[in-house]
Amino acid sequence: MPADETLNARMREALAAHVGISEKRMMGGLCFFLNGNMLCGARRHQDGVGRFMFRVGKVNESAALKDHTARAVIHGTRKLGGFVRVDEPDCDDKALLRWLHLCLEHAAALRKKD
């Protein structure tokens, strides 16, 4: 389940104006961080579908899951609280910016990590 440079490029472009963004390969793809706190990630799955993962926070999770394009994130056998995933076809540029706004808002409220 390799990282997908097309998806990663979309994330990079959408996050380019923000200070404190870093990247790290993990969870089978590439994850993006704000001041050391995970924001989001992207990868292409074995079924060929590109998926974005957004860390919206546990407080925002139930509201985020009301969006018909969002699904809970299951990693292995475990549900990751505070995370949602959206398939690439359901995430145009406008939707990507909306999801990233939630992620940035959540991460900005967290303590900076080294």
Summary of the structure (lengths in Angstrom):
residues: 114
radius of gyration: 12.9
end to end distance: 28.6
largest distance: 36.5
contacts: 329
relative contact order: 0.20
helix: 32%
strand: 37%
